[in-house]
Amino acid sequence: MSIQIDLSSDVAVVTGGGSGIGEGIATMLAEAGAKVAIADLSAEAAKSVAEQITSKGGTAIGVEFNIADPASIEQGLAQVREQFGPVSVLVNNAAAWAIKKFADTSAEEAQKVVDVTLLGTINVMRAALPDLLETQGRIVNVASDSARTGEHSMSVYAGAKAGVIGVTKSLAKEVGRKGVRANVVAPGTTVTPGSSGFIDSVGGADKLAKAYPLGRLGTPADIAGAVVFLASPLSTWITGQVLSVSGGFTMV
Ligand SMILES: NC(=O)c1ccc[n+]([C@@H]2O[C@H](COP(=O)([O-])OP(=O)(O)OC[C@H]3O[C@@H](n4cnc5c(N)ncnc54)[C@H](O)[C@@H]3O)[C@@H](O)[C@H]2O)c1
């Protein structure tokens, strides 16, 4: 006997799937058999990840997608539906951040972080909800442990991610009886192109890893494992939850 995760009847969209954690999530969803749309601001990065997946026998397309622009979201989702059918797994992973003390953050900088990280996630969920209701789908939103613990020089981002958690929990209450589940994965520091500035700002990976009970920083595959679990039939009675994937850094 063995347990396998089989997502071969699923159509997944991974925002920000062109790099880092999103790339890891898209790759593992494809390994579980899902048809995967890599939805990224960079059409080139999305296409390159899709090509890597298809070269290994998976099914994937790259879609140019700006989560901060409702028209781009609609166009991107239309492309996914045309190629693969309605979305059944939505992973909201794209976000924006700036490493800056609160006192030095301008109104424009704060607006951008909230527009992408919180409103972008909300608008992708709004646009994909009819598909998710039709398919009894699953939403997995990538937040951040900073939303639970606070993070120096990342206040607006941490606040926007806390907003993602609140919206996800509330939506989970609204759509649970309609067969849709919505959960959050909250990564700790994970080595990606996007986190290098933060890691440098706190003295480097080796120093930071000492604060982690499991003794190391995360990899995109560490985060992807939790996302695939929450998208899979192994988690059918889990909704509205926040799962910290952070080597034990955050224990709540
Ligand atoms: N890396 C970490 O340490 C860490 C920790 C906690 C949470 N997170 C979260 O994980 C997610 C991924 O982070 P990462 O480190 O892999 O980042 P990354 O910078 O390596 O990748 C982010 C991807 O998102 C895309 N993107 C940016 N803005 C977009 C938009 N408006 N529309 C569509 N795509 C867009 C980028 O082009 C890029 O391909 C983010 O939500 C981040 O907040 C990361």
The ligand as an SDF file (V2000), in Angstrom:
LIG
                    3D

 44 48  0  0  0  0  0  0  0  0999 V2000
   11.5550   34.2940    0.2720 N   0  0  0  0  0  0  0  0  0  0  0  0
   11.1870   34.5020    1.5330 C   0  0  0  0  0  0  0  0  0  0  0  0
   12.0020   34.5130    2.4790 O   0  0  0  0  0  0  0  0  0  0  0  0
    9.7320   34.7040    1.8590 C   0  0  0  0  0  0  0  0  0  0  0  0
    9.3410   34.6830    3.2170 C   0  0  0  0  0  0  0  0  0  0  0  0
    8.0000   34.8710    3.5140 C   0  0  0  0  0  0  0  0  0  0  0  0
    7.0800   35.0530    2.5020 C   0  0  0  0  0  0  0  0  0  0  0  0
    7.4840   35.0730    1.2090 N   0  0  0  0  0  0  0  0  0  0  0  0
    6.4810   35.2510    0.1710 C   0  0  0  0  0  0  0  0  0  0  0  0
    6.6400   34.2570   -0.8170 O   0  0  0  0  0  0  0  0  0  0  0  0
    6.2180   34.7650   -2.0760 C   0  0  0  0  0  0  0  0  0  0  0  0
    7.2930   34.5420   -3.1220 C   0  0  0  0  0  0  0  0  0  0  0  0
    8.4870   35.1820   -2.7250 O   0  0  0  0  0  0  0  0  0  0  0  0
    9.9050   34.8700   -3.4040 P   0  0  0  0  0  0  0  0  0  0  0  0
   10.9160   35.0900   -2.3680 O   0  0  0  0  0  0  0  0  0  0  0  0
    9.8320   33.5720   -4.1130 O   0  0  0  0  0  0  0  0  0  0  0  0
    9.9910   36.0770   -4.4560 O   0  0  0  0  0  0  0  0  0  0  0  0
   10.7440   36.2210   -5.8700 P   0  0  0  0  0  0  0  0  0  0  0  0
   11.0550   37.6640   -5.9960 O   0  0  0  0  0  0  0  0  0  0  0  0
   11.8670   35.2510   -6.0010 O   0  0  0  0  0  0  0  0  0  0  0  0
    9.6040   35.8490   -6.9200 O   0  0  0  0  0  0  0  0  0  0  0  0
    8.4490   36.6350   -7.0140 C   0  0  0  0  0  0  0  0  0  0  0  0
    7.8340   36.4710   -8.3970 C   0  0  0  0  0  0  0  0  0  0  0  0
    6.6190   37.2350   -8.4110 O   0  0  0  0  0  0  0  0  0  0  0  0
    6.5300   37.9510   -9.6280 C   0  0  0  0  0  0  0  0  0  0  0  0
    5.6930   39.1380   -9.4330 N   0  0  0  0  0  0  0  0  0  0  0  0
    6.0210   40.2790   -8.7650 C   0  0  0  0  0  0  0  0  0  0  0  0
    5.0040   41.1540   -8.8530 N   0  0  0  0  0  0  0  0  0  0  0  0
    4.0180   40.5570   -9.5710 C   0  0  0  0  0  0  0  0  0  0  0  0
    2.7290   40.9680  -10.0220 C   0  0  0  0  0  0  0  0  0  0  0  0
    2.2710   42.2010   -9.7540 N   0  0  0  0  0  0  0  0  0  0  0  0
    1.9780   40.0960  -10.7320 N   0  0  0  0  0  0  0  0  0  0  0  0
    2.4570   38.8590  -11.0280 C   0  0  0  0  0  0  0  0  0  0  0  0
    3.6830   38.4250  -10.6660 N   0  0  0  0  0  0  0  0  0  0  0  0
    4.4480   39.2660   -9.9420 C   0  0  0  0  0  0  0  0  0  0  0  0
    7.9820   38.3060   -9.9640 C   0  0  0  0  0  0  0  0  0  0  0  0
    8.1330   38.5870  -11.3520 O   0  0  0  0  0  0  0  0  0  0  0  0
    8.7090   37.0250   -9.5280 C   0  0  0  0  0  0  0  0  0  0  0  0
    8.7780   36.0890  -10.6000 O   0  0  0  0  0  0  0  0  0  0  0  0
    5.8390   36.2250   -1.8300 C   0  0  0  0  0  0  0  0  0  0  0  0
    4.4590   36.3150   -1.5660 O   0  0  0  0  0  0  0  0  0  0  0  0
    6.6140   36.5660   -0.5750 C   0  0  0  0  0  0  0  0  0  0  0  0
    6.0170   37.6270    0.1210 O   0  0  0  0  0  0  0  0  0  0  0  0
    8.7990   34.9080    0.8640 C   0  0  0  0  0  0  0  0  0  0  0  0
  1  2  1  0
  2  3  2  0
  2  4  1  0
  4  5  1  0
  4 44  2  0
  5  6  2  0
  6  7  1  0
  7  8  2  0
  8  9  1  0
  8 44  1  0
  9 10  1  0
  9 42  1  0
 10 11  1  0
 11 12  1  0
 11 40  1  0
 12 13  1  0
 13 14  1  0
 14 15  2  0
 14 16  1  0
 14 17  1  0
 17 18  1  0
 18 19  2  0
 18 20  1  0
 18 21  1  0
 21 22  1  0
 22 23  1  0
 23 24  1  0
 23 38  1  0
 24 25  1  0
 25 26  1  0
 25 36  1  0
 26 27  1  0
 26 35  1  0
 27 28  2  0
 28 29  1  0
 29 30  1  0
 29 35  2  0
 30 31  1  0
 30 32  2  0
 32 33  1  0
 33 34  2  0
 34 35  1  0
 36 37  1  0
 36 38  1  0
 38 39  1  0
 40 41  1  0
 40 42  1  0
 42 43  1  0
M  CHG  2   8   1  16  -1
M  END
$$$$
